[in-house]
């Protein structure tokens, strides 16, 4: 289109021009979406036979598809500032055409919404203007609304435009389907194109300011995060491995210490390079005997110093008050040992008194399993007993690991339940998944049938039996669930705050909906449906009959929120929970659980998640020459204090068979004959590793000659406990 003196003079161009449109990015897309679920993509449409006035007056919506060619990008998830990595190649044989670039929400489009409701807005470029824009390299245009849209468009589009050279044309000409030489448009990933010198779009320019090796990306919640590719050039430390979780987040596995971390160990390694203060074992011992203390993993409070007497006994100096103490201030300041409802103890006694008695006081429930096939052999053994008579699961537990020595006076059963529950609740088995708020709370996986097939409900019934056995026999499982799980067990109604741990995006959207005014709710254009992903496909689910035709308003939004809660927290996992409860009921009557609230039920099943060293130390017995003032015992508690939370749990499991603490703290640890405190007993041979008797909560600790020897051998023992004899 050529303009002369304000008049429009249309002529047919004989030459064919090729243009590349790339780095298309949008800023501040204004239309609100519920649940934050949006997948904006860009569609580039080339319209022929369109005058300037037609383009300006919305002729785009009325023109027949016979007169247009279009191509679309790949959607970007959940962001109001998307950037598309595709490159659109335009073949232009006539100036009498117009290019429309529109942003569309794929979620609304596949939900059956009209194009006008799914559109964020569009902008248009006249064919005659493309050469001028290509000369400058980029353009930025404000989005316009479709005529039939009920809401106004907000935001703008920026893009790079280039006139392609002859060499590129020879490569591209065969990609167009039109043999008649007509205008056309195609799209391909920008990763497949050769790099060209170009001026970045106004929105994309921000990434150019990042340091070398860094890249900004946007996650599924629309949050920007940054990748440091320079770390990827450095190898991981020995024994480390890099994995990707199901939600796409990278984590790292330390196979040496059998731990996992979100933090790249190369960053920690880099921060320690050049630091010569990391002393070896002999240096630490010399520093200790000279009065200096090293405990970098858990430093002393400000103003405190650790020293030792000539005999090697450790004491602590508080320079703030100019006083000394035999007590480690890190233990004293750790806070109260246990925080729980004081009525819990009486509730638990009532609960125990109402449990059904076992069929025989002398009979045992013998379970023989293989450690390397723990889940499968346990499933077979427990299912076989339950099929014969479920009441036998209430008999005294007697667990044997094939090929291992050991008499089960309670410790092996605890270890079996701990290890088995860890496998049952492992998200990679597909029965459960981590909650949305943390990486240790669990929730039922609504897609468990994909991983477990037709056996999924049998597995959940088995998990229910195991949890019932743990509760009945006073054991603890190695797992904590989201609040809605416990509420379902108790038959309670779920609330909006319970949704936060299951789906943060839905929770935030429900809160937003409650705060919106009438006009804002209308702009959202929500209805009584939710969209979920099944096998890679998005599926629209009606929350009520004909829900896709019922709009959400300020008058019915509370009902809509209740429908969402019912679906997300109850209906999605209804079959799995019913199977779990049926298995649980074979051992424990679920109605008895109503004595507790959801917090107390969590404690009943899993115990306390935190290992309080102060409470542990105050409830420990010493035998065969050891006392709380013995230098080896001082070293032992210093090692425990230096351990991470996970290492403390490993030590606790090594000695007691479980990594959890009873609800009322270490004072109520149980052994094979009833209450049995944690006990440390002197062993004879200092060349041996520490030895544990889990049935009696007993640690045989040799009289080592130094702190470092004790720490090295104790750490070795707890990290390799399955290979040692545990009685």
Phi and psi in degrees as a GROMACS rama.xvg file:
@    title "Ramachandran Plot"
@    xaxis  label "Phi"
@    yaxis  label "Psi"
@TYPE xy
-115.987  131.478  UNK-2
-106.067  132.95  UNK-3
-135.044  122.35  UNK-4
51.296  41.2293  UNK-5
78.3148  -5.55285  UNK-6
-95.917  148.959  UNK-7
-95.0033  117.994  UNK-8
-117.32  107.455  UNK-9
-91.4493  132.384  UNK-10
-142.57  157.958  UNK-11
-92.1143  123.073  UNK-12
-81.7466  136.486  UNK-13
-85.3244  -28.0162  UNK-14
-82.3029  147.153  UNK-15
-99.4195  125.898  UNK-16
-114.537  145.794  UNK-17
-118.466  129.895  UNK-18
-121.86  146.509  UNK-19
-114.496  126.138  UNK-20
-110.819  120.94  UNK-21
-139.381  175.232  UNK-22
50.5668  43.6227  UNK-23
-73.2708  126.876  UNK-24
-139.266  146.13  UNK-25
-113.817  153  UNK-26
-133.326  131.931  UNK-27
58.6657  49.3374  UNK-28
-60.2543  123  UNK-29
-89.3541  -20.6359  UNK-30
-72.0386  126.27  UNK-31
-74.3028  144.251  UNK-32
-126.744  140.008  UNK-33
-77.2174  148.273  UNK-34
67.7004  1.08997  UNK-35
67.0835  10.7626  UNK-36
-89.3558  102.365  UNK-37
-141.496  147.403  UNK-38
-133.895  74.6917  UNK-39
-67.4511  133.706  UNK-40
-130.669  162.527  UNK-41
-110.4  136.01  UNK-42
-119.368  123.761  UNK-43
-104.141  119.904  UNK-44
-119.065  130.339  UNK-45
-105.157  115.781  UNK-46
-106.664  132.704  UNK-47
-105.741  153.049  UNK-48
70.7625  34.1344  UNK-49
-117.441  126.443  UNK-50
-81.2663  169.485  UNK-51
-58.9759  -44.9568  UNK-52
-66.8635  -36.5726  UNK-53
-61.2964  -43.3961  UNK-54
-63.4378  -43.9386  UNK-55
-68.7751  -27.5248  UNK-56
-98.6638  17.2477  UNK-57
83.1795  28.0113  UNK-58
-61.8255  -17.5896  UNK-59
-54.3834  -37.3701  UNK-60
-79.9067  -23.0756  UNK-61
-100.507  -11.9631  UNK-62
-73.9201  139.817  UNK-63
-66.5777  149.013  UNK-64
-66.2694  -15.2996  UNK-65
-68.3486  -18.3561  UNK-66
-102.301  7.82824  UNK-67
-134.206  156.453  UNK-68
-130.278  139.887  UNK-69
-145.307  161.004  UNK-70
-146.63  151.41  UNK-71
-125.633  153.695  UNK-72
-89.7848  176.82  UNK-73
-81.5314  137.163  UNK-74
-64.8619  150.363  UNK-75
-111.386  135.533  UNK-76
-87.8983  133.644  UNK-77
49.9749  62.5901  UNK-78
-153.086  147.409  UNK-79
-97.5914  0.355729  UNK-80
-131.319  63.0663  UNK-81
-78.7808  155.967  UNK-82
-130.286  131.863  UNK-83
-105.078  134.869  UNK-84
-91.4847  3.12542  UNK-85
-81.0259  158.687  UNK-86
-118.752  127.167  UNK-87
-99.0694  128.162  UNK-88
-108.316  122.897  UNK-89
-106.168  124.492  UNK-90
-101.381  116.771  UNK-91
-120.933  116.366  UNK-92
-107.09  -4.29684  UNK-93
-147.802  142.174  UNK-94
-77.9439  -16.5459  UNK-95
-85.0503  65.6903  UNK-96
-153.56  172.727  UNK-97
-144.385  143.078  UNK-98
-106.357  120.083  UNK-99
-106.863  129.477  UNK-100
-117.404  114.036  UNK-101
-121.846  142.31  UNK-102
-102.497  126.243  UNK-103
-128.853  142.24  UNK-104
-88.7729  113.36  UNK-105
-64.714  -34.2385  UNK-106
-59.6877  -46.0494  UNK-107
-72.6802  -31.5324  UNK-108
-66.2677  -45.0086  UNK-109
-77.4059  -12.934  UNK-110
-82.2313  2.66796  UNK-111
89.709  10.8213  UNK-112
-73.1192  153.634  UNK-113
-66.4429  154.436  UNK-114
-55.5996  -36.0406  UNK-115
-66.6725  -32.7082  UNK-116
-79.4615  -25.7087  UNK-117
-86.8413  -10.7749  UNK-118
-87.1796  134.25  UNK-119
-82.7317  -22.0702  UNK-120
138.838  171.595  UNK-121
-144.309  166.15  UNK-122
-135.782  159.741  UNK-123
-129.908  151.321  UNK-124
-129.423  124.565  UNK-125
-68.991  143.841  UNK-126
-57.5834  -35.1835  UNK-127
-71.0566  -16.4282  UNK-128
-92.2713  -10.3071  UNK-129
-62.1977  -40.6564  UNK-130
-63.6306  -40.8629  UNK-131
-64.1578  -40.5935  UNK-132
-67.8869  -40.2599  UNK-133
-61.6995  -30.268  UNK-134
-67.1476  -34.5818  UNK-135
-85.8499  -24.5922  UNK-136
100.131  -24.909  UNK-137
-156.377  164.515  UNK-138
-150.716  153.228  UNK-139
-131.968  129.682  UNK-140
-134.004  144.427  UNK-141
-77.9939  140.185  UNK-142
-75.2476  142.874  UNK-143
-114.566  154.197  UNK-144
-87.8166  149.621  UNK-145
-66.1876  153.724  UNK-146
-60.9913  -37.5171  UNK-147
-84.6996  0.0647644  UNK-148
-77.143  142.232  UNK-149
-85.5238  -15.7749  UNK-150
-122.349  154.745  UNK-151
-85.3672  146.45  UNK-152
-79.3806  148.903  UNK-153
-134.099  156.748  UNK-154
99.0803  -179.013  UNK-155
-146.924  165.339  UNK-156
-118.66  138.048  UNK-157
-123.79  146.947  UNK-158
-158.125  156.36  UNK-159
-97.0993  139.499  UNK-160
-128.754  129.575  UNK-161
-134.76  142.963  UNK-162
-87.3437  122.258  UNK-163
-78.0371  145.897  UNK-164
-83.7953  173.749  UNK-165
-64.7345  -37.3837  UNK-166
-63.8221  -42.8168  UNK-167
-67.8151  -35.117  UNK-168
-60.9424  -40.2732  UNK-169
-62.8193  -31.6519  UNK-170
-77.7999  -29.8405  UNK-171
-94.1632  -24.7317  UNK-172
-59.013  -34.5517  UNK-173
-75.2424  -9.24922  UNK-174
-82.2171  -12.1648  UNK-175
-88.9973  139.633  UNK-176
-80.8793  -19.9038  UNK-177
-80.9936  116.348  UNK-178
-83.9282  -14.7433  UNK-179
-87.3486  2.61673  UNK-180
82.9003  9.1971  UNK-181
-69.3027  162.916  UNK-182
-64.7993  153.754  UNK-183
-161.231  170.114  UNK-184
-142.385  138.364  UNK-185
-135.417  166.827  UNK-186
-137.833  144.652  UNK-187
-153.558  162.432  UNK-188
-65.6639  140.014  UNK-189
-67.252  -17.4972  UNK-190
-68.6229  -20.4393  UNK-191
-90.0448  -4.31372  UNK-192
-101.629  154.048  UNK-193
-73.8393  149.204  UNK-194
-71.0842  141.433  UNK-195
-126.294  150.693  UNK-196
-71.9419  125.524  UNK-197
-152.531  154.936  UNK-198
-85.922  129.613  UNK-199
-67.3073  153.082  UNK-200
-66.9684  157.256  UNK-201
-56.5228  -34.0523  UNK-202
-79.9024  -36.9298  UNK-203
-77.7303  -12.7303  UNK-204
-62.6971  -24.1004  UNK-205
-60.3807  -32.6781  UNK-206
-70.3685  -20.025  UNK-207
-70.5011  -18.4997  UNK-208
-83.6873  -4.21708  UNK-209
-71.357  151.278  UNK-210
-63.3472  161.905  UNK-211
-59.8651  134.44  UNK-212
90.2964  -4.81914  UNK-213
-103.502  150.909  UNK-214
-142.447  138.604  UNK-215
-97.5292  139.957  UNK-216
-136.411  167.761  UNK-217
-121.611  128.845  UNK-218
-84.1733  -176.291  UNK-219
-68.7593  -14.069  UNK-220
-98.0258  7.50421  UNK-221
84.8689  4.88676  UNK-222
-88.6062  138.691  UNK-223
-83.7058  133.422  UNK-224
-133.873  167.499  UNK-225
-127.315  138.186  UNK-226
-109.453  133.066  UNK-227
-102.386  97.2595  UNK-228
-72.9006  -13.4208  UNK-229
-66.9725  -29.1175  UNK-230
-66.9599  -31.6183  UNK-231
-67.3346  -17.9214  UNK-232
-76.5927  -22.1567  UNK-233
-91.112  135.415  UNK-234
-69.1327  152.565  UNK-235
-67.9542  152.639  UNK-236
-60.1649  156.444  UNK-237
-55.7085  134.704  UNK-238
89.9295  -4.11177  UNK-239
-100.451  151.108  UNK-240
-140.066  149.082  UNK-241
-109.437  131.069  UNK-242
-132.086  167.78  UNK-243
-124.624  124.662  UNK-244
-72.8116  170.856  UNK-245
-63.283  -28.6779  UNK-246
-84.2334  6.31073  UNK-247
90.7322  -3.01529  UNK-248
-83.2321  135.529  UNK-249
-82.5092  136.821  UNK-250
-136.464  170.206  UNK-251
-128.856  141.035  UNK-252
-112.91  126.559  UNK-253
-98.3457  99.5107  UNK-254
-71.5956  -19.4598  UNK-255
-70.8175  -49.95  UNK-256
-97.922  0.1138  UNK-257
55.1882  50.8542  UNK-258
-128.08  164.284  UNK-259
-124.189  157.243  UNK-260
-153.769  145.014  UNK-261
-79.1567  -17.8885  UNK-262
-87.7943  131.472  UNK-263
-65.2883  119.773  UNK-264
-64.0054  -19.9358  UNK-265
-67.6976  -28.3647  UNK-266
-70.5664  -43.2713  UNK-267
-66.0055  -38.5591  UNK-268
-64.7984  -40.2146  UNK-269
-64.7963  -38.2376  UNK-270
-69.1359  -20.146  UNK-271
-96.3825  -11.0727  UNK-272
-63.6488  136.411  UNK-273
85.4036  -2.82577  UNK-274
-95.5026  105.821  UNK-275
-88.5512  7.38879  UNK-276
-81.4064  -6.56269  UNK-277
-77.2563  95.9375  UNK-278
-83.5279  155.939  UNK-279
-80.7448  -179.427  UNK-280
-61.3438  -42.0933  UNK-281
-66.0223  -37.8763  UNK-282
-64.3391  -40.5645  UNK-283
-61.6525  -42.18  UNK-284
-62.8628  -44.1744  UNK-285
-62.7556  -40.3102  UNK-286
-65.8655  -38.2862  UNK-287
-63.1717  -47.6773  UNK-288
-69.161  -22.9965  UNK-289
-88.2197  -3.62985  UNK-290
110.3  -10.2921  UNK-291
-94.0218  148.759  UNK-292
-121.5  144.721  UNK-293
-124.143  121.183  UNK-294
-155.38  67.4659  UNK-295
-65.9494  -29.4591  UNK-296
-73.5744  -22.8695  UNK-297
-145.951  79.8481  UNK-298
-66.7652  156.767  UNK-299
-68.8182  157.557  UNK-300
-61.5812  160.958  UNK-301
-58.5497  131.963  UNK-302
90.749  -2.82153  UNK-303
-101.535  152.484  UNK-304
-141.759  142.967  UNK-305
-102.617  130.418  UNK-306
-133.026  177.115  UNK-307
-140.444  145.387  UNK-308
-74.0422  175.299  UNK-309
-62.4159  -28.5104  UNK-310
-80.3715  -4.56936  UNK-311
94.3278  2.8997  UNK-312
-76.9211  132.177  UNK-313
-83.5289  137.295  UNK-314
-140.262  171.662  UNK-315
-128.094  137.537  UNK-316
-110.08  125.25  UNK-317
-101.114  100.53  UNK-318
-72.1151  -14.3008  UNK-319
-70.611  -42.5312  UNK-320
-108.212  -3.24447  UNK-321
58.9666  46.6022  UNK-322
-128.556  160.914  UNK-323
-118.449  158.9  UNK-324
-152.272  145.097  UNK-325
-79.1914  -19.9232  UNK-326
-83.7844  134.074  UNK-327
-68.3571  119.733  UNK-328
-62.0398  -22.0763  UNK-329
-68.5788  -26.038  UNK-330
-85.951  -39.7302  UNK-331
-63.3312  -38.779  UNK-332
-89.2014  11.708  UNK-333
-76.3614  -11.8631  UNK-334
99.0199  -179.19  UNK-335
-61.1066  147.369  UNK-336
-65.2451  -48.0724  UNK-337
-140.338  137.636  UNK-338
-121.289  111.549  UNK-339
-156.738  166.656  UNK-340
-66.6124  122.429  UNK-341
-61.2861  -17.9335  UNK-342
-79.911  -9.48937  UNK-343
-60.1488  -40.7688  UNK-344
-61.0693  -43.7235  UNK-345
-69.5155  -34.4852  UNK-346
-62.8288  -41.4688  UNK-347
-66.1157  -39.0155  UNK-348
-64.0461  -40.9017  UNK-349
-63.3343  -42.194  UNK-350
-59.4584  -47.1996  UNK-351
-62.3779  -37.7693  UNK-352
-68.6084  -23.2914  UNK-353
-95.5202  -4.98105  UNK-354
-67.0929  142.634  UNK-355
-65.2067  138.289  UNK-356
-76.3093  152.19  UNK-357
-65.4902  154.362  UNK-358
-56.6656  -33.7623  UNK-359
-143.064  134.911  UNK-360
-70.8765  -22.7972  UNK-361
-100.51  -14.5699  UNK-362
-73.2411  153.142  UNK-363
-123.694  154.338  UNK-364
-101.131  96.5616  UNK-365
-87.6614  121.83  UNK-366
-123.852  116.296  UNK-367
-109.853  123.289  UNK-368
-134.334  165.093  UNK-369
-109.944  132.201  UNK-370
-63.4817  -36.4903  UNK-371
-80.1001  -6.68115  UNK-372
-135.876  51.2458  UNK-373
-62.6253  -46.7002  UNK-374
-65.1367  -49.9151  UNK-375
-64.5834  -45.6397  UNK-376
-69.937  -34.0795  UNK-377
-68.51  -42.1357  UNK-378
-59.7179  -44.1857  UNK-379
-66.0593  -43.6744  UNK-380
-66.9218  -47.2119  UNK-381
-68.3707  -39.4323  UNK-382
-64.2822  -37.5805  UNK-383
-65.088  -43.0962  UNK-384
-65.8783  -43.5817  UNK-385
-65.2374  -35.5204  UNK-386
-66.4398  -37.7841  UNK-387
-70.3746  -52.5402  UNK-388
-166.585  105.245  UNK-389
-57.3472  -25.5587  UNK-390
-63.0845  -22.6703  UNK-391
-66.5684  -19.0846  UNK-392
-68.2508  -12.9733  UNK-393
-88.7488  -9.78797  UNK-394
-65.3971  162.967  UNK-395
-57.9583  131.123  UNK-396
-73.5555  137.769  UNK-397
-139.466  106.788  UNK-398
-110.841  136.405  UNK-399
-128.668  132.54  UNK-400
-94.9361  123.893  UNK-401
-59.361  133.167  UNK-402
80.2501  7.32276  UNK-403
-122.888  142.083  UNK-404
-76.2655  156.578  UNK-405
144.716  135.899  UNK-406
-106.053  128.167  UNK-407
-88.8273  100.951  UNK-408
-106.804  27.469  UNK-409
122.854  -34.7552  UNK-410
-69.5175  -41.4993  UNK-411
-68.8032  -36.5238  UNK-412
-62.4018  -40.6757  UNK-413
-63.3317  -44.2919  UNK-414
-62.6983  -41.986  UNK-415
-60.4198  -46.8651  UNK-416
-63.5473  -39.4807  UNK-417
-64.1194  -51.1872  UNK-418
-67.1186  -39.4716  UNK-419
-66.4568  -44.6166  UNK-420
-64.3378  -33.2815  UNK-421
-62.9996  -37.5332  UNK-422
-75.0534  -40.422  UNK-423
-59.5381  -38.7862  UNK-424
-93.5397  0.185294  UNK-425
-63.9637  120.037  UNK-426
-56.7099  -23.4749  UNK-427
-76.4425  -10.3238  UNK-428
-81.8671  -18.7667  UNK-429
92.9142  -6.6789  UNK-430
-77.9188  -37.3335  UNK-431
-128.782  164.743  UNK-432
-141.853  159.755  UNK-433
-68.6148  150.137  UNK-434
-70.3434  169.248  UNK-435
-75.4041  -18.3683  UNK-436
-98.2615  -18.7364  UNK-437
-157.446  -179.043  UNK-438
-111.988  21.1898  UNK-439
-130.414  -24.2098  UNK-440
-76.7054  142.011  UNK-441
-113.88  153.473  UNK-442
-138.922  155.329  UNK-443
-65.3629  135.912  UNK-444
-80.163  112.199  UNK-445
-64.0413  -16.698  UNK-446
-105.651  28.5333  UNK-447
-62.1946  -25.9748  UNK-448
-64.5552  -25.478  UNK-449
-68.6507  -39.779  UNK-450
-82.7837  -35.7113  UNK-451
-110.351  -7.40818  UNK-452
62.5181  -143.936  UNK-453
-68.6421  -15.4579  UNK-454
-84.1992  -4.31346  UNK-455
-57.4219  -42.1923  UNK-456
-71.3031  -32.7765  UNK-457
-65.1166  -37.8135  UNK-458
-66.3849  -41.8632  UNK-459
-66.4895  -33.6313  UNK-460
-65.205  -39.7142  UNK-461
-63.1752  -44.7168  UNK-462
-60.2886  -39.8082  UNK-463
-62.2062  -40.7667  UNK-464
-62.2793  -44.9099  UNK-465
-62.8089  -43.929  UNK-466
-64.8193  -38.6703  UNK-467
-63.7915  -41.7575  UNK-468
-63.2164  -41.0103  UNK-469
-62.3594  -45.687  UNK-470
-65.5901  -43.2622  UNK-471
-63.7672  -42.9868  UNK-472
-90.9904  8.58083  UNK-473
71.8111  27.2784  UNK-474
-100.845  173.899  UNK-475
-121.11  145.863  UNK-476
-99.0786  155.48  UNK-477
-94.9679  73.366  UNK-478
-177.531  145.548  UNK-479
-127.365  139.75  UNK-480
-110.472  165.992  UNK-481
-69.0734  158.087  UNK-482
-59.5391  -35.8495  UNK-483
-64.1685  -28.037  UNK-484
-64.3243  -49.0081  UNK-485
-65.8953  -37.2822  UNK-486
-63.7183  -38.4864  UNK-487
-64.7229  -40.8685  UNK-488
-60.6381  -34.9941  UNK-489
-86.9915  -4.17078  UNK-490
74.4243  22.592  UNK-491
-91.3611  157.735  UNK-492
-77.9501  146.767  UNK-493
-87.301  155.563  UNK-494
-122.768  169.265  UNK-495
-59.7119  -38.9706  UNK-496
-65.1546  -21.5223  UNK-497
-70.1598  -21.2553  UNK-498
-72.2227  -25.3744  UNK-499
-60.9765  -38.6108  UNK-500
-77.4309  -15.7586  UNK-501
-96.8645  -43.0529  UNK-502
-151.513  98.7371  UNK-503
-61.7644  -39.1319  UNK-504
-63.354  -43.7663  UNK-505
-65.8148  -40.6022  UNK-506
-60.1899  -48.0655  UNK-507
-64.1926  -35.639  UNK-508
-68.3354  -38.6913  UNK-509
-64.7238  -40.5102  UNK-510
-64.3927  -41.2824  UNK-511
-61.8713  -41.5967  UNK-512
-62.6136  -38.3367  UNK-513
-66.8102  -27.3932  UNK-514
-91.3367  -11.0742  UNK-515
-74.5239  146.584  UNK-516
-80.8528  178.418  UNK-517
-61.687  -43.188  UNK-518
-66.2399  -38.1945  UNK-519
-67.4867  -39.6228  UNK-520
-63.0486  -40.2098  UNK-521
-65.5711  -35.5855  UNK-522
-68.3357  -31.998  UNK-523
-63.921  -32.3411  UNK-524
58.4823  42.2467  UNK-525
-86.4532  158.021  UNK-526
-135.878  -178.279  UNK-527
-81.896  60.6744  UNK-528
-140.095  159.961  UNK-529
-130.035  153.332  UNK-530
-111.262  127.207  UNK-531
-128.77  159.377  UNK-532
-99.4493  126.426  UNK-533
-128.214  116.141  UNK-534
53.7066  41.6296  UNK-535
83.5838  -3.34637  UNK-536
-112.73  139.61  UNK-537
-83.9607  130.005  UNK-538
-122.516  135.604  UNK-539
-89.0131  127.446  UNK-540
-117.927  124.638  UNK-541
-76.7026  128.539  UNK-542
-80.6307  -25.5121  UNK-543
-136.845  162.892  UNK-544
-54.5369  131.257  UNK-545
59.3773  33.0555  UNK-546
-61.7824  -27.5971  UNK-547
-70.3489  -10.8845  UNK-548
-107.692  9.61468  UNK-549
-112.657  105.815  UNK-550
-71.8406  149.383  UNK-551
-84.4732  129.708  UNK-552
-127.281  175.71  UNK-553
-66.7234  -19.5726  UNK-554
-83.4736  -30.2588  UNK-555
-114.514  9.67096  UNK-556
-67.3026  -30.9879  UNK-557
-66.2329  -38.6543  UNK-558
-66.5063  -39.3541  UNK-559
-60.9633  -44.0283  UNK-560
-63.3376  -40.7919  UNK-561
-62.9118  -37.4758  UNK-562
-65.0281  -39.9552  UNK-563
-64.63  -44.5744  UNK-564
-61.0453  -44.5246  UNK-565
-61.8881  -40.6614  UNK-566
-72.5718  -49.6606  UNK-567
-70.2955  -36.6767  UNK-568
-100.216  -21.2769  UNK-569
-120.632  -61.5483  UNK-570
-64.5384  -36.9179  UNK-571
-62.6305  -29.1805  UNK-572
-121.161  23.0717  UNK-573
-61.3812  -46.8139  UNK-574
-63.594  -42.3431  UNK-575
-64.8603  -42.2552  UNK-576
-68.2551  -37.1563  UNK-577
-64.2424  -39.2634  UNK-578
-66.9511  -41.1667  UNK-579
-60.1506  -48.0552  UNK-580
-64.5247  -36.9581  UNK-581
-64.5674  -38.032  UNK-582
-70.4079  -40.7492  UNK-583
-61.0119  -40.1607  UNK-584
-68.4114  -18.857  UNK-585
-67.9948  -19.681  UNK-586
-113.223  -44.8649  UNK-587
-128.457  133.242  UNK-588
-67.4239  115.97  UNK-589
-59.1415  -24.7934  UNK-590
-65.8484  -24.3717  UNK-591
-67.5951  -23.9477  UNK-592
-67.6162  -17.8556  UNK-593
-69.159  -5.89689  UNK-594
-64.6418  -24.9064  UNK-595
-107.796  159.132  UNK-596
-92.8452  179.51  UNK-597
-65.107  -33.708  UNK-598
-68.5089  -43.1429  UNK-599
-67.1083  -34.4797  UNK-600
-66.1225  -37.0109  UNK-601
-61.7217  -42.173  UNK-602
-67.7388  -38.4835  UNK-603
-60.5632  -40.918  UNK-604
-86.5541  -35.2341  UNK-605
-117.724  -10.2044  UNK-606
73.3368  -166.783  UNK-607
-86.5037  131.488  UNK-608
-76.6288  -18.9649  UNK-609
-100.675  132.42  UNK-610
-93.5063  107.328  UNK-611
-89.9069  110.145  UNK-612
-66.5663  -36.1056  UNK-613
-62.1001  -47.5196  UNK-614
-64.778  -36.7379  UNK-615
-61.9345  -48.6138  UNK-616
-65.5812  -37.8273  UNK-617
-70.4068  -17.0486  UNK-618
-120.039  45.4871  UNK-619
-121.783  137.108  UNK-620
-101.535  153.125  UNK-621
-126.903  139.291  UNK-622
-135.821  163.612  UNK-623
55.2499  50.6336  UNK-624
97.0988  -11.1624  UNK-625
-87.8594  149.08  UNK-626
-146.365  172.462  UNK-627
-66.5162  -19.3535  UNK-628
-96.2875  -3.13425  UNK-629
-65.23  141.846  UNK-630
-60.3646  -36.9425  UNK-631
-66.11  -38.6894  UNK-632
-67.7648  -37.1322  UNK-633
-60.84  -43.5686  UNK-634
-63.9678  -41.6131  UNK-635
-57.1169  -49.0175  UNK-636
-70.7326  -27.1961  UNK-637
-66.7781  -38.9372  UNK-638
-63.7722  -45.6031  UNK-639
-60.7024  -39.8605  UNK-640
-64.862  -35.6727  UNK-641
-75.7171  -19.1959  UNK-642
-68.4547  151.616  UNK-643
-73.6585  170.446  UNK-644
-59.3966  -39.2776  UNK-645
-67.1205  -40.3841  UNK-646
-66.7807  -35.7656  UNK-647
-63.4364  -40.238  UNK-648
-64.6482  -36.8494  UNK-649
-63.7903  -43.773  UNK-650
-62.1557  -44.1226  UNK-651
-62.4604  -41.9177  UNK-652
-67.0992  -36.9279  UNK-653
-59.7261  -38.3106  UNK-654
-91.8173  -37.9923  UNK-655
-107.213  -14.0063  UNK-656
90.4257  -5.1597  UNK-657
-140.934  145.76  UNK-658
-94.3117  5.9055  UNK-659
-109.186  155.855  UNK-660
-104.365  137.916  UNK-661
-57.1472  159.038  UNK-662
-56.5763  -38.7766  UNK-663
-90.6263  14.7598  UNK-664
90.9081  -172.694  UNK-665
-67.4933  -16.2774  UNK-666
-64.9401  -18.3346  UNK-667
-116.141  29.7672  UNK-668
-63.7064  141.739  UNK-669
-114.86  143.583  UNK-670
-114.148  -158.775  UNK-671
-71.1611  -24.8309  UNK-672
-110.847  11.2305  UNK-673
125.127  -151.942  UNK-674
-57.0216  129.759  UNK-675
-148.739  111.517  UNK-676
-68.4318  158.245  UNK-677
-60.6701  129.696  UNK-678
-129.767  135.734  UNK-679
-116.102  125.611  UNK-680
-123.895  138.856  UNK-681
-70.3535  131.143  UNK-682
-100.156  163.663  UNK-683
-82.6077  -47.3793  UNK-684
-99.5991  110.339  UNK-685
-70.5553  -7.41671  UNK-686
-82.8736  -11.3962  UNK-687
-88.6262  160.201  UNK-688
-78.1933  158.913  UNK-689
-57.9266  149.42  UNK-690
-127.051  140.68  UNK-691
-116.988  146.056  UNK-692
-121.188  93.0981  UNK-693
-65.3454  -26.0931  UNK-694
-67.7642  -23.1968  UNK-695
-118.624  9.90054  UNK-696
53.3245  41.6091  UNK-697
-114.238  130.708  UNK-698
-111.725  119.507  UNK-699
-89.8094  108.591  UNK-700
-112.791  111.004  UNK-701
-61.4789  159.016  UNK-702
-85.6109  85.6168  UNK-703
-73.4664  159.465  UNK-704
-88.0306  -12.1266  UNK-705
-152.253  161.359  UNK-706
-60.7388  -42.0425  UNK-707
-69.4581  -36.2695  UNK-708
-64.9642  -41.7392  UNK-709
-62.3001  -46.9511  UNK-710
-64.8653  -41.7744  UNK-711
-63.8662  -45.4448  UNK-712
-76.3508  -35.363  UNK-713
-66.7582  -41.9692  UNK-714
-64.3182  -40.1584  UNK-715
-62.6385  -41.1188  UNK-716
-65.896  -45.8856  UNK-717
-73.5288  -25.053  UNK-718
-82.8608  -12.2596  UNK-719
-129.767  30.3715  UNK-720
-59.4609  -34.4855  UNK-721
-62.1351  -21.5956  UNK-722
-85.7257  -8.07785  UNK-723
-106.978  162.959  UNK-724
-78.4085  115.603  UNK-725
-117.295  117.52  UNK-726
